[in-house]
Structure formats: C-alpha cells, structure tokens
Amino acid sequence: MIAPPSAAPLFAALGDEQRLRLVLRLCVNGPMSITRLAVGSNVTRQGITKHLHVMEEAGLVRSRRHGRERLWQVDEHRVQEAQHYLEQISSQWDRALERLRAFVE
C-alpha cells in the first residue's frame, strides 16, 4: 500500500530531532505553552514557535487560546496515522525478509 500524499509532510515534520523532542514533551505533559516548552531547552521561544508552525502545517499539532496564552497539543489522530504507516512498512519488510530467507534456504 502506498501512503497518501499527506504522509510526506507528517514524516518531514517528525524528521527533526528538536521537533521529536517537542512532540514527546507534548505527549507526556499534555497541552503546553511556548514558554513552558522553552523551559529546559536550548532553543529560544522563537525557535520553538517555528518548529510548532512546521508541525501545525503537517497537522501534527494544533493550538488553542487559553487566556493570554496559546496552548499547543499533539493531534493524536496524526500520530496514529504515522504509527499505521510505520506498521505497514514493518510488515512489508517482514514479508520481504521471509521471501529472502526462503530463497536462500
């Protein structure tokens, strides 16, 4: 099965180490502001904002207003899509390796 075109931006957004860290923090801690995401990070708030916007374009995160802050959270559906694509790839690799093993034997 070929992944739909929407998969490419998703994996491109996940293809950066800092963005992966942000996704992990959001998954573990739930919705967070840019200020909270910047705490303990070596990335500026402006840098984090840029990363969040890349992920937002890919549909990986979304934000909502909470008072004067904007809280960011992971779109669980998009994470599940990524997991589904990876499971398909893994399954294809398993089948290919099994065919190779059968051929070698």
C-alpha positions in Angstrom: 0.0 0.0 0.0 1.3 3.5 -0.9 1.0 6.2 1.8 -1.2 9.1 0.8 0.5 12.4 0.0 -0.4 13.7 3.5 2.1 11.3 4.9 5.1 13.1 3.5 4.6 16.4 5.4 3.9 14.3 8.6 7.2 12.5 8.4 9.1 15.6 7.3 7.8 17.3 10.4 8.9 14.3 12.5 12.3 14.2 10.8 13.9 16.8 13.0 15.4 16.0 16.4 14.0 19.1 18.1 10.5 18.6 16.8 10.6 15.0 18.0 11.5 16.3 21.5 8.6 18.7 21.4 6.2 16.0 20.3 7.4 13.8 23.1 7.0 16.5 25.7 3.5 17.3 24.5 2.6 13.6 24.5 3.9 13.2 28.1 2.7 16.5 29.6 -0.3 17.4 27.6 -1.1 20.9 26.2 1.7 23.4 26.9 2.5 27.0 26.1 5.6 28.0 24.1 7.0 29.4 27.3 6.7 26.1 29.1 8.1 24.2 26.1 11.1 26.5 26.2 12.0 25.7 29.8 15.0 23.4 30.0 15.5 23.6 26.3 18.5 25.2 24.4 16.1 26.5 21.8 14.6 30.0 22.0 10.8 30.6 22.2 11.1 31.9 18.6 12.8 28.7 17.5 10.1 26.6 19.2 7.4 28.7 17.6 8.9 28.0 14.2 9.1 24.2 14.9 5.5 24.3 16.1 4.3 26.0 13.0 6.0 23.4 10.8 4.3 20.7 12.8 1.0 22.6 12.6 1.2 22.7 8.8 1.7 19.0 8.8 -1.4 18.6 11.1 0.7 17.1 13.8 -0.1 19.7 16.5 -2.8 22.3 17.0 -3.2 25.2 19.3 -6.0 26.9 21.2 -6.3 30.1 23.2 -6.3 29.8 27.0 -6.5 33.3 28.4 -3.5 35.2 27.2 -1.6 32.1 26.2 -1.8 29.7 23.3 -1.6 26.1 24.3 -0.2 23.6 21.9 -1.1 19.9 21.8 -0.5 16.9 19.7 -3.2 15.7 17.3 -3.5 12.1 18.4 -5.1 11.1 15.1 -2.0 12.2 13.1 0.3 10.3 15.5 -1.8 7.2 15.0 -1.6 7.7 11.2 2.3 7.8 11.5 2.1 4.6 13.6 -0.1 2.9 11.0 2.3 3.8 8.1 5.3 2.5 10.1 3.4 -0.7 10.9 2.7 -1.2 7.2 6.4 -0.6 6.3 7.4 -3.0 9.0 5.0 -5.7 7.7 6.4 -5.3 4.2 9.9 -5.6 5.4 9.0 -8.8 7.4 7.5 -10.3 4.2 10.5 -9.3 2.1 12.9 -10.9 4.6 10.8 -14.0 4.8 10.9 -14.3 1.0 14.7 -13.8 1.1 15.1 -16.4 3.8 13.0 -18.9 1.8 15.1 -18.2 -1.3 18.4 -18.7 0.5 17.3 -22.0 2.1 
